[in-house]
Structure formats: C-alpha cells, structure tokens
C-alpha cells in the first residue's frame, strides 16, 4: 500500500481506541492474525464431540484460525469489548425464586449483534478516512472467528477455565466483536492468565459441563441446552436446569474477578418486559404471536417458540408444587408440539411427585402432633 510510509500507525492506533470509546465500546485492543497454536485444541474439542449439535463448528475450521481467509489481505484484528452488566441484575433473588424465570443477564435487553456490528462498521469508516486505502470487515458472532483467543492476544483479558474471557478490571460481563483490517497497526501486549489455582467455576457448574480447565462439553452446558439445542433435553439434565430458561450465568457469578464487573453505559441492554423478574406462568401463557411480539429485537427470539415452551415447561416442573402450574401445563399440553409435550409430561410428573411428598409430609406431621398431644398432661 502506498500509505505505509506516510501514515503514523502508532498515532492511528491511539486514535482508534479513542474513537472506540466515543462509539460506546468499553475497550479496544489490536492483535496480529496468528492463531496457529489454537488449531490443535479446536480439532481435539471437535473430535470429542463437545460441540454437540452445533454442526457449523465443524465447517470452515481453517477459517477460524486464519482470519485472512475471511478478508484477503488482513493484517490486524481490532478487538472490541462492550460491557452489558445492568445496575441491579437481581441474580440471587431470581435464581432463588422457583416461580420466576431466570434469563442469562446478557439477554435481558436488545440483541447485541446488530448494535455492535453497526458500531464496528462506523469505526471502520472513521479509520478509512485516515488511510489512502483500507479494507475492513466487522464481525459479531457472524463468521467462524475465534473471538476469545483474538481478544486475549489483543490484551482485553484472558480465557478463563470456564472458557469465557476475563478482564482484571471488568470481570467477564461483556460482549466481544472484531474488525478485520489490512493495515499494519502496532499490536497490544497479550493478557496474562490470572486464574491461578481457582476452580470455582468448575465446581459450581450445575451440570458439570466444564470437563477440565478451559474445556467445556457443550452437550452438558445449560446455555447450550436452552439456546443452541433444538431437540429433546436429556432427562438427566432437566432437574439441574432449575428455573434457567435461557442461558446460565453460574460460572460467572462465582468468579472472583467479577467483583470488578463494570456497569453498562448502553441503555439498550436494560431489561425489557420485566425479563429480570418475570413469573414463569406469565411467560408460559404467551401465544406464539405474543412470543414474537415481545421478543422483537431480543436475542431470545432466535430459539423460537417451541424451544421457549420446552424450556419453561422444564422450569415449571422444577418449581414448588402448585395446582395452578399443573393446570396450565395440562392446558398447553392439549395443543403443543410432540417435542414440547414430552417435556410437559415430565414437568407434570414432577409436580405430582411433589404433591404426593407434601401430602405424605402433612400426614406424618399430623401423626406426630397427635402422638405428642396424647403424652401431654391434661392441664397442659
């Protein structure tokens, strides 16, 4: 390129980080495109079937470690971080209330994909005005990109034992996006892994999906089961889902670095439809049209109405016994799909089991009271 000599790329890199902040990104980092040391781990993960039904992970595996094949001439990746943690995330109060629906906190508001991609595009436009020639391409989960290894190389954080990126000043409550460019910007220093001997995320996982440090078996992961998986959820995992109907945050909640989590400055990520405190029965009462209307512009919409009903049915089965729950499950059972029906049958059986246990407990309690009363003095 003719501008290689005329442009001060160090100055340009500093401007890019400033522009990124102006566009609403929390942090910008820059790295080269060498991901060759990640190919073996990716191949092993796929060979073990840890990707589950995510067939797209098997396609274009070479592209994942060769960004230059996504945009010919790519020399650098500009990695962007955007915080999404809301001021009062109500983690414990929602998880502890079995009548409420727990939705992963990243999905409470607007879908981040378009929002971040549009801002990355604007960043590319700003950069192009300072170059005689520039090819760029933004990505936000829209192509086979190893975003976490790239972000790690760009100094945005390190990949933790739960496989998510951790930043020592912001925890892990953030989204990532990339802008591929064909100019030789100076690169940032990679982050150093600071997990140490901590295994809190591994121990807390309800389904033991983190099979070894830095390796997640998606087939056991609640986020995969409730979002990516489109079929029947194995019986062995259903009770472990609790009231989590879309994703799971447990491994992040227990991570000590998340005490540094940064509150988002983006209003679009604030909860819609009271998704942070909504009742399961209220959501289960939605028609398909209500689901489509209420999830317009939300990442939740991507799972579709059938999986939405499936997930809520399981959560209702895990809820405390209620005649109202059994009634509503039975009503939906009359006109749902066979796949949803299987989960409703399981949920009804769970509720009836709890009813029997409550009745048995009540009988035992009454018997104990009568026994005690018989032994009391007449004037007691």
Kinemage of the C-alpha trace (Angstrom):
@kinemage 1
@onewidth
@group {chain A} dominant
@subgroup {mainchain}
@vectorlist {calphas} color= white
{ca unk a 1} P 0.000 0.000 0.000
{ca unk a 2} L 1.227 3.493 -0.820
{ca unk a 3} L 0.320 4.894 2.581
{ca unk a 4} L 2.566 2.530 4.561
{ca unk a 5} L 5.237 5.212 4.871
{ca unk a 6} L 3.034 8.315 5.161
{ca unk a 7} L 0.826 7.138 7.992
{ca unk a 8} L 1.966 7.112 11.594
{ca unk a 9} L 0.297 3.864 12.649
{ca unk a 10} L 1.112 4.331 16.315
{ca unk a 11} L -0.844 7.561 16.342
{ca unk a 12} L -3.619 5.980 14.311
{ca unk a 13} L -3.890 3.080 16.784
{ca unk a 14} L -4.295 5.543 19.640
{ca unk a 15} L -7.000 7.376 17.708
{ca unk a 16} L -8.801 4.087 17.032
{ca unk a 17} L -9.003 3.402 20.751
{ca unk a 18} L -10.349 6.908 21.362
{ca unk a 19} L -12.924 6.538 18.589
{ca unk a 20} L -13.922 3.180 20.019
{ca unk a 21} L -14.702 4.755 23.375
{ca unk a 22} L -16.686 7.515 21.636
{ca unk a 23} L -18.728 4.856 19.864
{ca unk a 24} L -19.616 3.213 23.163
{ca unk a 25} L -17.072 0.407 23.358
{ca unk a 26} L -15.565 -0.230 26.774
{ca unk a 27} L -12.135 -1.191 25.459
{ca unk a 28} L -10.290 -1.636 22.179
{ca unk a 29} L -7.248 -3.831 21.573
{ca unk a 30} L -5.227 -4.743 18.496
{ca unk a 31} L -3.516 -8.023 17.622
{ca unk a 32} L -1.948 -9.897 14.727
{ca unk a 33} L -3.716 -12.784 12.997
{ca unk a 34} L -1.550 -15.733 14.037
{ca unk a 35} L -3.817 -18.306 15.720
{ca unk a 36} L -1.878 -21.397 14.695
{ca unk a 37} L -1.360 -22.511 18.298
{ca unk a 38} L -5.141 -22.865 18.746
{ca unk a 39} L -5.761 -25.270 15.864
{ca unk a 40} L -4.895 -28.451 17.755
{ca unk a 41} L -7.145 -27.628 20.715
{ca unk a 42} L -10.021 -26.827 18.358
{ca unk a 43} L -9.557 -30.078 16.437
{ca unk a 44} L -9.462 -32.101 19.671
{ca unk a 45} L -12.592 -30.393 21.007
{ca unk a 46} L -14.463 -31.174 17.814
{ca unk a 47} L -13.158 -34.755 17.661
{ca unk a 48} L -14.590 -35.403 21.140
{ca unk a 49} L -17.988 -34.173 20.014
{ca unk a 50} L -18.053 -31.416 22.620
{ca unk a 51} L -19.766 -29.093 20.114
{ca unk a 52} L -22.958 -31.175 20.256
{ca unk a 53} L -25.477 -30.215 17.568
{ca unk a 54} L -23.547 -27.100 16.575
{ca unk a 55} L -22.624 -28.515 13.171
{ca unk a 56} L -21.433 -25.114 11.988
{ca unk a 57} L -18.438 -25.544 14.288
{ca unk a 58} L -17.252 -28.408 12.078
{ca unk a 59} L -17.412 -26.303 8.943
{ca unk a 60} L -14.659 -23.934 7.878
{ca unk a 61} L -12.385 -24.881 10.752
{ca unk a 62} L -9.402 -23.467 8.870
{ca unk a 63} L -11.128 -20.082 8.689
{ca unk a 64} L -11.291 -19.960 12.468
{ca unk a 65} L -7.522 -19.904 12.750
{ca unk a 66} L -6.907 -17.943 9.555
{ca unk a 67} L -8.764 -14.603 9.675
{ca unk a 68} L -7.012 -13.529 6.469
{ca unk a 69} L -9.213 -16.010 4.607
{ca unk a 70} L -12.285 -14.101 5.749
{ca unk a 71} L -10.888 -10.839 4.424
{ca unk a 72} L -7.986 -11.252 1.990
{ca unk a 73} L -5.067 -9.085 2.972
{ca unk a 74} L -5.995 -8.918 6.650
{ca unk a 75} L -3.026 -7.928 8.783
{ca unk a 76} L -4.597 -6.990 12.096
{ca unk a 77} L -7.705 -7.635 14.178
{ca unk a 78} L -9.196 -4.799 16.192
{ca unk a 79} L -10.972 -6.455 19.120
{ca unk a 80} L -13.721 -4.575 20.942
{ca unk a 81} L -15.299 -5.073 24.360
{ca unk a 82} L -18.728 -3.784 25.370
{ca unk a 83} L -19.990 -4.169 28.951
{ca unk a 84} L -23.578 -5.347 29.465
{ca unk a 85} L -23.998 -5.700 33.255
{ca unk a 86} L -27.029 -3.739 34.489
{ca unk a 87} L -27.054 -1.893 37.846
{ca unk a 88} L -29.410 -4.298 39.665
{ca unk a 89} L -29.107 -7.673 37.952
{ca unk a 90} L -31.168 -9.490 40.622
{ca unk a 91} L -29.091 -12.652 40.286
{ca unk a 92} L -29.809 -14.351 43.607
{ca unk a 93} L -33.377 -13.136 44.092
{ca unk a 94} L -34.399 -14.564 40.725
{ca unk a 95} L -32.452 -17.819 40.916
{ca unk a 96} L -33.764 -18.496 44.433
{ca unk a 97} L -37.405 -17.980 43.471
{ca unk a 98} L -38.535 -21.114 41.637
{ca unk a 99} L -41.652 -19.329 40.364
{ca unk a 100} L -39.588 -16.796 38.433
{ca unk a 101} L -37.775 -17.270 35.134
{ca unk a 102} L -34.022 -16.845 35.075
{ca unk a 103} L -32.708 -15.435 31.803
{ca unk a 104} L -28.976 -15.008 31.277
{ca unk a 105} L -28.252 -11.367 32.007
{ca unk a 106} L -26.760 -10.680 28.585
{ca unk a 107} L -30.164 -11.384 27.006
{ca unk a 108} L -32.392 -9.127 29.105
{ca unk a 109} L -32.320 -6.244 26.640
{ca unk a 110} L -31.657 -5.593 22.984
{ca unk a 111} L -29.792 -8.098 20.822
{ca unk a 112} L -26.158 -7.004 20.859
{ca unk a 113} L -25.214 -8.428 17.461
{ca unk a 114} L -26.531 -5.659 15.215
{ca unk a 115} L -25.741 -2.944 17.723
{ca unk a 116} L -22.063 -3.893 17.965
{ca unk a 117} L -21.691 -4.666 14.281
{ca unk a 118} L -23.063 -1.237 13.333
{ca unk a 119} L -20.655 0.467 15.707
{ca unk a 120} L -17.720 -1.565 14.407
{ca unk a 121} L -18.709 -0.543 10.907
{ca unk a 122} L -18.689 3.091 11.986
{ca unk a 123} L -15.247 2.553 13.488
{ca unk a 124} L -14.062 1.156 10.164
{ca unk a 125} L -15.457 4.207 8.376
{ca unk a 126} L -13.571 6.524 10.716
{ca unk a 127} L -10.327 4.624 10.147
{ca unk a 128} L -10.774 4.669 6.369
{ca unk a 129} L -10.859 8.468 6.382
{ca unk a 130} L -7.276 8.425 7.678
{ca unk a 131} L -5.961 5.894 5.152
{ca unk a 132} L -5.408 6.182 1.421
{ca unk a 133} L -6.757 2.669 1.139
{ca unk a 134} L -8.447 0.396 3.669
{ca unk a 135} L -10.330 -2.865 3.509
{ca unk a 136} L -12.184 -3.779 6.671
{ca unk a 137} L -14.902 -6.162 7.811
{ca unk a 138} L -16.773 -6.260 11.147
{ca unk a 139} L -17.785 -9.476 12.907
{ca unk a 140} L -20.009 -10.162 15.917
{ca unk a 141} L -20.699 -13.904 16.102
{ca unk a 142} L -21.346 -13.694 12.371
{ca unk a 143} L -18.492 -15.794 10.991
{ca unk a 144} L -16.063 -18.529 12.088
{ca unk a 145} L -13.887 -16.252 14.221
{ca unk a 146} L -12.063 -17.329 17.396
{ca unk a 147} L -13.061 -14.156 19.182
{ca unk a 148} L -11.767 -15.035 22.652
{ca unk a 149} L -8.242 -16.046 21.614
{ca unk a 150} L -8.097 -12.910 19.454
{ca unk a 151} L -9.291 -10.733 22.344
{ca unk a 152} L -6.706 -12.378 24.590
{ca unk a 153} L -3.950 -11.564 22.085
{ca unk a 154} L -5.283 -8.010 21.875
{ca unk a 155} L -4.943 -7.549 25.631
{ca unk a 156} L -8.647 -7.418 26.508
{ca unk a 157} L -8.345 -10.233 29.032
{ca unk a 158} L -7.515 -13.904 29.332
{ca unk a 159} L -9.565 -17.007 28.604
{ca unk a 160} L -10.685 -18.403 31.955
{ca unk a 161} L -11.199 -22.016 32.969
{ca unk a 162} L -14.876 -21.653 32.035
{ca unk a 163} L -13.728 -20.679 28.502
{ca unk a 164} L -15.015 -17.100 28.797
{ca unk a 165} L -12.807 -14.035 28.618
{ca unk a 166} L -11.929 -12.382 31.938
{ca unk a 167} L -10.680 -8.828 32.296
{ca unk a 168} L -8.945 -7.909 35.567
{ca unk a 169} L -10.759 -4.559 35.642
{ca unk a 170} L -14.164 -5.631 34.313
{ca unk a 171} L -14.692 -9.321 35.080
{ca unk a 172} L -16.467 -11.157 32.267
{ca unk a 173} L -19.801 -9.342 31.858
{ca unk a 174} L -19.147 -8.075 28.351
{ca unk a 175} L -19.626 -8.793 24.653
{ca unk a 176} L -16.847 -9.101 22.080
{ca unk a 177} L -16.645 -8.008 18.465
{ca unk a 178} L -13.925 -7.814 15.824
{ca unk a 179} L -12.924 -5.534 12.986
{ca unk a 180} L -10.518 -7.076 10.461
{ca unk a 181} L -8.277 -4.548 8.715
{ca unk a 182} L -5.495 -4.728 6.145
{ca unk a 183} L -3.138 -2.154 7.677
{ca unk a 184} L -0.065 -2.850 9.891
{ca unk a 185} L -1.206 -1.281 13.135
{ca unk a 186} L 1.030 -1.794 16.195
{ca unk a 187} L -0.244 -4.648 18.338
{ca unk a 188} L -1.017 -4.660 22.049
{ca unk a 189} L 0.513 -6.947 24.637
{ca unk a 190} L -1.444 -10.190 25.188
{ca unk a 191} L -3.121 -10.630 28.550
{ca unk a 192} L -1.636 -12.923 31.174
{ca unk a 193} L -3.812 -15.672 32.608
{ca unk a 194} L -4.637 -14.871 36.236
{ca unk a 195} L -6.964 -17.735 37.168
{ca unk a 196} L -4.244 -19.331 39.255
{ca unk a 197} L -5.401 -22.367 41.212
{ca unk a 198} L -9.028 -21.215 41.391
{ca unk a 199} L -11.560 -23.817 40.228
{ca unk a 200} L -14.742 -22.123 41.473
{ca unk a 201} L -16.354 -22.108 38.023
{ca unk a 202} L -15.680 -25.825 37.563
{ca unk a 203} L -17.212 -26.730 40.922
{ca unk a 204} L -20.304 -24.527 40.613
{ca unk a 205} L -21.444 -25.718 37.184
{ca unk a 206} L -24.832 -27.430 37.792
{ca unk a 207} L -24.290 -29.982 35.026
{ca unk a 208} L -20.504 -30.336 35.342
{ca unk a 209} L -20.068 -29.082 31.786
{ca unk a 210} L -16.509 -27.824 32.409
{ca unk a 211} L -14.917 -31.243 31.984
{ca unk a 212} L -11.402 -29.919 32.569
{ca unk a 213} L -9.876 -26.460 32.932
{ca unk a 214} L -10.570 -24.409 29.780
{ca unk a 215} L -12.642 -27.189 28.172
{ca unk a 216} L -16.452 -27.104 28.061
{ca unk a 217} L -18.551 -30.010 26.860
{ca unk a 218} L -21.388 -28.042 25.268
{ca unk a 219} L -23.657 -31.071 25.401
{ca unk a 220} L -23.810 -30.652 29.187
{ca unk a 221} L -23.880 -26.853 29.277
{ca unk a 222} L -27.172 -25.213 30.266
{ca unk a 223} L -26.582 -22.338 27.860
{ca unk a 224} L -26.200 -24.819 25.016
{ca unk a 225} L -29.160 -26.942 26.115
{ca unk a 226} L -31.547 -23.989 26.420
{ca unk a 227} L -30.337 -21.950 23.428
{ca unk a 228} L -28.403 -23.916 20.821
{ca unk a 229} L -30.021 -27.340 21.248
{ca unk a 230} L -33.261 -27.663 19.315
{ca unk a 231} L -34.453 -31.097 20.368
{ca unk a 232} L -35.320 -33.041 23.481
{ca unk a 233} L -33.269 -32.144 26.539
{ca unk a 234} L -31.924 -35.318 28.190
{ca unk a 235} L -33.808 -36.273 31.351
{ca unk a 236} L -30.589 -36.328 33.400
{ca unk a 237} L -30.190 -32.568 32.975
{ca unk a 238} L -33.764 -31.343 33.399
{ca unk a 239} L -33.863 -31.038 37.175
{ca unk a 240} L -30.433 -29.392 37.086
{ca unk a 241} L -31.727 -26.568 34.892
{ca unk a 242} L -33.760 -25.207 37.792
{ca unk a 243} L -35.570 -22.085 36.606
{ca unk a 244} L -32.990 -21.198 33.958
{ca unk a 245} L -34.991 -20.864 30.749
{ca unk a 246} L -32.414 -19.050 28.598
{ca unk a 247} L -28.741 -19.476 29.299
{ca unk a 248} L -26.848 -19.731 32.573
{ca unk a 249} L -24.550 -17.367 34.465
{ca unk a 250} L -23.419 -19.582 37.332
{ca unk a 251} L -19.775 -19.870 36.289
{ca unk a 252} L -19.581 -16.091 36.027
{ca unk a 253} L -21.436 -15.429 39.261
{ca unk a 254} L -18.890 -17.396 41.275
{ca unk a 255} L -15.812 -15.977 39.531
{ca unk a 256} L -13.909 -13.745 41.992
{ca unk a 257} L -12.871 -11.407 39.182
{ca unk a 258} L -16.480 -10.383 38.627
{ca unk a 259} L -16.386 -8.228 41.731
{ca unk a 260} L -14.813 -5.793 39.264
{ca unk a 261} L -17.705 -6.074 36.804
{ca unk a 262} L -18.423 -2.747 35.076
{ca unk a 263} L -21.955 -1.378 34.787
{ca unk a 264} L -23.017 -0.895 31.173
{ca unk a 265} L -23.340 2.571 29.706
{ca unk a 266} L -25.655 1.256 26.988
{ca unk a 267} L -29.348 1.744 27.734
{ca unk a 268} L -30.260 -0.860 25.091
{ca unk a 269} L -29.054 -3.617 27.423
{ca unk a 270} L -31.512 -2.724 30.187
{ca unk a 271} L -34.268 -5.334 30.805
{ca unk a 272} L -37.322 -5.461 28.587
{ca unk a 273} L -40.711 -6.969 29.502
{ca unk a 274} L -39.542 -7.323 33.134
{ca unk a 275} L -37.354 -10.205 31.959
{ca unk a 276} L -35.241 -9.836 35.107
{ca unk a 277} L -38.151 -10.616 37.466
{ca unk a 278} L -40.903 -12.197 35.338
{ca unk a 279} L -43.008 -15.145 36.537
{ca unk a 280} L -42.738 -18.476 34.711
{ca unk a 281} L -46.515 -18.862 34.420
{ca unk a 282} L -46.803 -15.436 32.813
{ca unk a 283} L -44.320 -16.430 30.110
{ca unk a 284} L -45.861 -19.871 29.624
{ca unk a 285} L -49.211 -18.213 28.925
{ca unk a 286} L -47.840 -16.442 25.851
{ca unk a 287} L -49.138 -17.424 22.438
{ca unk a 288} L -46.632 -17.767 19.618
{ca unk a 289} L -47.572 -14.309 18.366
{ca unk a 290} L -47.047 -12.828 21.806
{ca unk a 291} L -43.649 -14.510 21.933
{ca unk a 292} L -42.695 -12.986 18.579
{ca unk a 293} L -44.010 -9.544 19.546
{ca unk a 294} L -42.414 -9.490 22.998
{ca unk a 295} L -39.012 -10.737 21.821
{ca unk a 296} L -38.745 -8.405 18.825
{ca unk a 297} L -35.137 -7.167 18.776
{ca unk a 298} L -34.155 -9.566 21.582
{ca unk a 299} L -31.606 -12.397 21.349
{ca unk a 300} L -34.230 -14.656 22.933
{ca unk a 301} L -36.216 -14.712 19.706
{ca unk a 302} L -33.628 -16.846 17.980
{ca unk a 303} L -34.550 -20.006 19.909
{ca unk a 304} L -38.103 -19.956 18.575
{ca unk a 305} L -41.437 -20.516 20.316
{ca unk a 306} L -41.146 -24.299 20.548
{ca unk a 307} L -37.864 -24.258 22.490
{ca unk a 308} L -39.213 -21.372 24.557
{ca unk a 309} L -42.140 -23.542 25.672
{ca unk a 310} L -39.828 -26.525 26.197
{ca unk a 311} L -37.523 -24.577 28.497
{ca unk a 312} L -40.328 -23.041 30.543
{ca unk a 313} L -42.044 -26.423 30.911
{ca unk a 314} L -38.890 -27.843 32.487
{ca unk a 315} L -38.630 -24.848 34.829
{ca unk a 316} L -42.265 -25.299 35.870
{ca unk a 317} L -41.539 -28.935 36.624
{ca unk a 318} L -38.712 -27.760 38.882
{ca unk a 319} L -40.870 -25.149 40.624
{ca unk a 320} L -42.532 -25.693 44.001
{ca unk a 321} L -45.758 -27.663 43.800
{ca unk a 322} L -48.788 -25.709 42.613
{ca unk a 323} L -52.210 -26.756 41.306
{ca unk a 324} L -52.067 -23.721 39.029
{ca unk a 325} L -48.851 -24.990 37.447
{ca unk a 326} L -50.363 -28.412 36.782
{ca unk a 327} L -53.486 -26.800 35.298
{ca unk a 328} L -51.523 -24.551 32.945
{ca unk a 329} L -49.168 -27.355 31.900
{ca unk a 330} L -52.187 -29.522 31.115
{ca unk a 331} L -53.846 -26.775 29.079
{ca unk a 332} L -50.767 -26.197 26.899
{ca unk a 333} L -50.275 -29.962 26.586
{ca unk a 334} L -53.518 -30.194 24.616
{ca unk a 335} L -52.203 -28.189 21.661
{ca unk a 336} L -48.399 -28.183 21.770
{ca unk a 337} L -45.860 -29.982 19.577
{ca unk a 338} L -44.797 -33.552 20.411
{ca unk a 339} L -41.359 -32.310 21.463
{ca unk a 340} L -42.796 -29.792 23.917
{ca unk a 341} L -45.334 -32.375 25.024
{ca unk a 342} L -42.629 -34.740 26.221
{ca unk a 343} L -41.205 -32.059 28.481
{ca unk a 344} L -44.648 -31.074 29.758
{ca unk a 345} L -45.359 -34.708 30.661
{ca unk a 346} L -42.117 -34.776 32.615
{ca unk a 347} L -42.981 -31.488 34.329
{ca unk a 348} L -46.462 -32.683 35.322
{ca unk a 349} L -44.966 -35.877 36.730
{ca unk a 350} L -42.501 -33.784 38.758
{ca unk a 351} L -45.306 -31.649 40.121
{ca unk a 352} L -47.430 -34.685 41.038
{ca unk a 353} L -44.449 -36.274 42.791
{ca unk a 354} L -44.020 -33.125 44.871
{ca unk a 355} L -47.739 -33.165 45.679
{ca unk a 356} L -47.506 -36.741 46.943
{ca unk a 357} L -44.457 -35.847 49.012
{ca unk a 358} L -46.252 -32.859 50.533
{ca unk a 359} L -49.279 -34.969 51.368
{ca unk a 360} L -47.062 -37.624 52.947
{ca unk a 361} L -45.231 -34.964 54.931
{ca unk a 362} L -48.536 -33.497 56.086
{ca unk a 363} L -49.770 -36.918 57.254
{ca unk a 364} L -46.542 -37.596 59.119
{ca unk a 365} L -46.680 -34.183 60.760
{ca unk a 366} L -50.291 -34.694 61.822
{ca unk a 367} L -49.461 -38.121 63.249
{ca unk a 368} L -46.521 -36.677 65.182
{ca unk a 369} L -48.707 -33.920 66.627
{ca unk a 370} L -51.345 -36.427 67.740
{ca unk a 371} L -48.658 -38.584 69.364
{ca unk a 372} L -47.258 -35.609 71.259
{ca unk a 373} L -50.705 -34.452 72.301
{ca unk a 374} L -51.503 -37.903 73.795
{ca unk a 375} L -48.451 -37.663 76.001
{ca unk a 376} L -49.240 -34.202 77.328
{ca unk a 377} L -50.780 -33.762 80.850
{ca unk a 378} L -54.491 -32.969 80.806
{ca unk a 379} L -53.891 -29.481 82.192
{ca unk a 380} L -51.034 -28.681 79.792
